[in-house]
């Protein structure tokens, strides 16, 4: 048996050798053919170029797709988010309450004053820290922090907002469209002594029928800016101490004030120590009789144009520009 297997094994080795020789000869033959016929080379190069171009096109298509995805999906504007108390309507944040005020506590179980002593209005709803509560002038907050108070009030039977927020400890307040002041004639002392108030939004105020704005913002000593450009003051006759002791006030817009009917400007800017300039070019003072202490202790004023002031009816200008050298 061994003698018959040996020749067969030798044949297998010879057969393998013959295949290898034939493959080598075939490669050499192909190389010679390529050398003799360069068209084959050009065809191969052309195929390679086409493949590379196709790969580039695919790559560019992928990049373009990524860019399209980014701009149409990932970079899509996020839905507008409104701050607490507001709701989104027609891409605008609307306050569905009469006003929103914010209070800050620095002690646990601290009782804070929310409204003035003469607050006499119909309260439809009052929400403190997300909870509905019965109306109260003061409220005890359990923890330290910031608290939001939302109130809906009916002013349809009121003509006066006198002392509405007098001595309130709020740090900011914003009024919504439900705060309808169209029938209001008296805003005397409305924000008197709101000493912690730093921000106030009054753009919805309708002051067309207001007669009295005396002491409206007096002693709002933390308030730094005040925009009253929407105020209609055609019928106002009293601006006594209107901004008195607003000692931190640096900016005030009275550009639309009509003072034709005003008779009392006593202490109007009294102790507005931080104001550097006031534009009163639109003021008509032909009816004013009292200008005493009007700019008393306005020690930061660097310019003031009163060339349009008519003082023919003025009977009192005592301490008009007075500054105490001891302060």
URBEL-V506811 format. One record per pair of residues at least 6 apart in sequence whose ideal C-beta (glycine too) atoms are under 8 Angstrom apart, sorted by the first residue. I is the first residue (numbers start at 1). J is the second residue. D is the distance in Angstrom with one decimal. If there is no record, write none. Layout:
# URBEL-V506811
i = {I:I}
j = {J:J}
d = {D:D}
This chain:
# URBEL-V506811
i = {33:34:34:79:80:80:80:82:82:83:84:84:85:85:85:85:85:86:86:86:86:86:87:87:87:88:94:94:95:95:95:95:95:96:96:97:97:97:97:97:97:97:98:98:98:98:98:98:98:98:99:99:99:99:99:99:99:99:100:100:100:100:100:100:100:101:101:101:101:101:101:101:101:101:102:102:102:102:102:102:102:102:103:103:103:103:103:103:103:103:103:104:104:104:104:104:105:105:105:105:105:105:106:107:108:108:108:109:109:109:110:110:110:111:111:111:111:112:112:112:112:112:113:113:113:113:113:114:114:114:114:114:114:114:114:115:115:115:115:116:116:116:116:116:116:116:116:116:117:117:117:118:118:118:118:119:119:119:120:121:121:121:121:121:122:122:122:123:123:123:123:123:124:124:124:125:125:125:125:126:126:126:126:126:126:126:126:126:127:127:127:127:128:128:128:128:128:129:129:129:130:133:139:141:149:152:153:153:155:155:155:155:155:155:156:156:158:158:159:159:159:159:160:160:160:160:161:161:161:161:161:162:162:162:162:162:163:163:163:163:164:165:165:165:165:165:166:166:166:166:166:166:167:167:167:168:168:168:169:169:169:170:170:170:171:171:171:171:171:172:172:172:172:173:173:173:173:174:174:174:175:175:175:175:175:176:177:179:179:180:181:181:181:181:182:182:182:183:184:184:184:184:185:185:185:185:186:186:186:187:187:187:187:187:188:188:188:188:188:188:189:189:189:189:190:190:191:191:191:191:191:192:192:192:192:192:193:193:193:194:194:194:195:195:195:195:196:197:197:197:198:198:198:200:200:202:202:202:202:203:203:205:205:206:207:207:207:207:207:208:208:208:209:210:210:210:211:211:211:211:212:212:212:213:213:213:213:213:214:214:214:214:214:214:215:215:215:215:216:217:217:217:217:217:218:218:218:218:218:218:219:219:219:220:220:221:221:221:221:222:223:223:223:224:224:224:224:224:225:225:225:225:226:226:226:226:226:226:227:228:228:228:228:228:229:229:229:229:230:231:231:232:232:233:233:233:233:233:234:234:234:235:236:236:236:237:237:237:237:237:238:238:238:239:239:239:239:239:240:240:240:240:240:240:241:241:241:241:242:243:243:243:243:243:243:244:244:244:244:244:244:245:245:245:246:246:247:247:247:247:248:249:249:249:250:250:250:252:252:254:254:254:254:254:255:255:256:257:257:258:258:259:259:259:259:259:260:260:260:261:262:262:262:263:263:263:263:264:264:264:265:265:265:265:265:266:266:266:266:266:266:267:267:267:267:268:269:269:269:269:269:269:270:270:270:270:270:271:271:271:272:272:273:273:273:273:274:275:275:275:276:276:276:276:277:277:277:277:278:278:279:280:280:280:280:280:281:281:283:283:284:284:285:285:285:285:285:286:286:286:287:288:288:288:289:289:289:289:290:290:290:291:291:291:291:291:292:292:292:292:292:293:293:293:293:294:294:295:295:295:295:296:296:296:296:296:297:297:297:297:298:298:299:299:311}
j = {40:40:41:88:88:91:93:88:93:93:100:148:95:97:100:148:150:93:94:95:96:100:93:94:96:94:176:177:174:175:176:177:178:176:178:125:127:150:151:152:176:178:151:152:153:155:175:176:178:179:150:151:153:173:174:175:176:179:148:149:150:151:173:174:176:114:148:149:151:168:170:172:173:174:146:147:148:149:170:171:172:173:112:114:141:146:147:149:169:170:171:145:146:147:171:196:112:141:143:144:145:147:144:144:142:143:144:140:141:142:140:141:144:138:139:140:141:138:139:140:141:169:137:138:167:168:169:136:137:138:139:149:168:169:170:137:164:165:168:137:163:164:165:166:167:168:189:192:137:163:166:162:163:164:166:137:163:164:158:153:154:155:158:164:153:154:157:135:151:152:153:154:152:153:154:132:150:151:152:132:133:134:135:136:149:150:151:152:133:149:150:151:139:147:148:149:150:141:147:148:148:139:149:147:170:178:178:179:161:179:180:181:183:184:180:183:183:184:183:184:185:186:184:185:186:188:181:184:186:187:190:186:187:188:189:190:188:189:190:192:190:173:190:191:192:194:189:190:191:192:193:194:192:193:194:191:194:197:194:195:196:194:196:197:196:197:198:199:222:197:198:199:200:197:199:200:201:199:200:201:201:202:203:204:205:204:204:204:205:206:205:206:207:210:206:208:209:209:206:207:209:210:209:210:211:212:210:211:212:207:210:212:213:216:212:213:214:215:216:238:214:215:216:218:216:217:197:200:216:217:220:215:216:217:218:219:218:219:220:219:220:223:219:220:221:222:222:220:222:223:222:223:224:223:226:227:228:230:231:227:230:230:231:232:213:231:232:233:236:232:234:235:235:233:235:236:235:236:237:238:236:237:238:233:236:238:239:242:238:239:240:241:242:264:240:241:242:244:242:223:226:242:243:246:241:242:243:244:245:246:244:245:246:246:249:245:246:247:248:248:246:248:249:248:249:250:251:274:249:250:251:252:243:246:249:251:252:253:253:252:253:254:256:257:253:254:255:256:256:256:257:256:258:256:257:258:259:262:258:260:261:261:259:261:262:261:262:263:264:287:262:263:264:259:262:264:265:268:264:265:266:267:268:290:266:267:268:270:268:249:252:268:269:270:272:267:268:269:270:271:272:270:271:272:271:272:271:272:273:274:274:272:274:275:274:275:276:275:278:278:279:280:282:283:279:282:282:282:283:282:284:265:283:284:285:288:284:286:287:287:285:287:288:287:288:289:290:288:289:290:285:288:290:291:294:290:291:292:293:294:316:292:293:294:296:294:275:278:294:295:296:298:293:294:295:296:297:296:297:298:295:298:297:298:299:300:300:298:300:301:300:301:302:303:301:302:303:304:301:304:305:304:305:306:308:309:305:308:308:309:308:310:291:309:310:311:314:310:312:313:313:311:313:314:313:314:315:316:314:315:316:311:314:316:317:320:316:317:318:319:320:318:319:320:322:317:320:301:304:320:321:319:320:321:322:323:322:323:324:327:321:323:323:327:317}
d = {7.0:5.2:5.7:7.9:5.9:6.1:7.1:5.4:3.8:7.0:8.0:5.4:6.3:6.6:4.5:6.0:5.1:4.2:6.3:5.4:7.7:7.9:7.3:5.8:5.6:7.6:7.1:7.4:6.4:7.6:3.2:7.4:7.9:6.6:7.2:7.4:7.9:4.6:6.0:5.0:5.4:6.4:5.6:5.1:4.4:7.9:6.9:6.0:4.6:4.2:7.9:5.7:7.6:5.9:6.6:4.7:6.4:5.6:6.4:7.2:5.4:7.9:7.1:5.2:7.3:7.4:7.6:4.9:7.7:7.5:4.3:6.8:4.4:7.9:5.9:7.0:5.7:7.4:6.4:5.5:4.7:7.6:5.3:7.3:7.3:7.3:5.0:6.6:6.1:5.5:6.6:7.4:5.4:7.6:5.4:7.5:6.6:4.6:7.1:5.4:6.3:6.9:6.1:6.7:6.5:6.2:6.2:5.8:7.4:5.9:7.0:5.6:7.9:5.4:7.0:4.6:7.8:6.5:6.1:7.9:6.4:4.8:6.7:5.2:5.9:5.8:5.1:6.9:6.0:6.3:5.8:6.4:6.0:7.6:7.3:4.9:6.8:6.2:6.1:7.8:4.0:5.6:5.7:3.4:6.4:6.8:7.8:7.7:7.3:6.7:6.8:6.1:4.4:7.7:7.3:6.3:7.6:5.9:7.7:5.0:6.9:6.5:6.0:7.7:6.7:4.0:7.1:4.4:6.6:7.3:5.7:7.8:4.1:6.6:5.8:6.8:7.6:7.1:4.3:7.0:5.5:7.3:5.6:7.8:7.3:7.4:5.1:7.7:7.2:7.1:4.3:7.6:6.0:6.6:7.7:5.2:8.0:7.7:5.2:6.8:8.0:7.5:7.9:5.7:7.7:6.1:7.9:7.1:7.9:7.1:5.7:6.8:7.2:7.1:7.5:7.5:7.3:6.9:5.9:6.2:5.0:6.6:6.9:6.9:3.9:7.8:7.1:5.6:6.7:5.2:5.1:5.3:7.4:4.7:5.8:7.0:7.5:4.6:7.0:6.4:5.3:7.3:6.3:5.3:8.0:5.9:5.5:7.6:7.6:4.5:6.2:7.8:7.0:4.7:7.2:7.8:5.3:7.7:7.9:8.0:5.4:6.5:6.8:6.1:5.1:6.5:5.6:7.3:7.9:7.0:6.3:3.9:7.1:7.1:7.5:5.6:7.1:7.9:7.7:3.9:6.3:6.3:7.8:5.1:6.8:6.6:5.5:6.1:7.8:7.1:5.5:5.0:6.7:7.8:4.7:6.8:7.0:6.5:8.0:7.6:6.6:6.0:5.4:6.0:5.0:7.2:7.2:6.7:4.8:7.4:5.5:6.6:5.3:5.3:4.7:7.2:4.9:6.1:6.9:7.5:7.4:4.7:6.9:7.1:5.2:8.0:6.8:7.3:6.3:5.3:5.8:5.5:7.6:7.8:5.2:6.2:7.1:4.3:7.7:7.7:5.2:7.8:6.4:7.1:5.1:6.2:5.7:5.3:5.9:5.5:5.0:6.4:6.7:6.8:7.1:7.3:6.9:7.2:7.7:7.7:5.6:6.6:6.7:7.5:7.9:5.0:5.1:6.5:7.7:4.9:7.3:7.4:6.3:7.3:6.6:5.8:5.7:6.1:5.8:7.0:7.2:7.4:4.6:7.2:5.4:6.6:5.5:5.5:4.4:6.6:4.0:6.3:6.6:7.2:6.5:4.7:6.8:6.9:5.4:7.0:6.9:6.4:5.4:5.9:4.9:7.2:7.2:4.4:6.0:7.6:7.1:4.6:7.6:5.2:7.9:6.2:6.7:5.0:6.0:5.6:5.7:6.2:5.8:5.2:6.3:5.5:7.1:7.8:7.2:6.7:4.1:7.2:7.6:7.6:6.4:7.2:4.8:7.1:4.8:7.3:6.0:5.9:7.8:7.3:4.7:7.9:5.4:5.4:7.2:6.5:6.7:7.4:7.4:8.0:5.2:5.2:6.6:7.7:4.8:7.1:7.1:6.1:7.4:6.3:6.0:4.9:5.7:5.3:7.3:7.7:7.2:7.2:5.1:7.3:5.4:6.5:5.4:5.4:4.7:7.4:5.0:6.5:7.4:7.8:6.8:4.3:6.9:6.3:5.2:6.7:7.0:6.3:5.5:7.8:5.9:4.8:7.3:7.5:4.1:6.3:7.9:6.6:4.7:7.9:7.9:5.4:5.9:7.0:4.7:6.4:5.6:5.4:5.9:5.8:5.0:6.5:7.1:6.9:6.6:7.5:7.0:7.1:7.5:8.0:6.7:6.5:7.4:6.1:6.7:7.6:7.1:7.8:5.1:5.2:6.5:7.6:4.7:7.1:6.8:6.1:7.4:6.2:5.9:5.2:5.9:5.3:7.2:7.3:7.1:5.0:7.3:5.4:6.6:5.3:5.5:4.4:6.9:5.0:6.3:7.0:7.3:7.1:4.5:6.7:6.6:5.2:6.9:6.7:6.2:5.4:8.0:5.8:5.1:7.3:7.7:4.5:6.8:6.4:4.4:7.5:8.0:5.3:6.2:6.9:5.7:6.0:5.5:6.0:6.0:6.2:5.2:6.3:5.2:7.8:6.8:6.5:5.2:7.0:7.4:6.4:7.9:7.6:7.1:6.8:7.6:7.8:6.4:6.1:6.5:6.9:7.8:7.2:7.7:5.1:5.1:6.7:7.7:4.6:7.0:6.7:6.2:7.5:6.2:5.8:5.3:6.0:5.2:7.1:7.2:6.9:4.8:7.2:5.4:6.8:5.0:5.9:4.5:6.1:4.2:6.0:6.9:6.9:4.5:7.1:6.9:7.8:5.6:6.9:7.2:6.4:5.3:5.1:7.7:7.6:5.1:7.8:7.1:5.9:6.6:7.2:7.7:7.9:5.4:7.9:7.4}
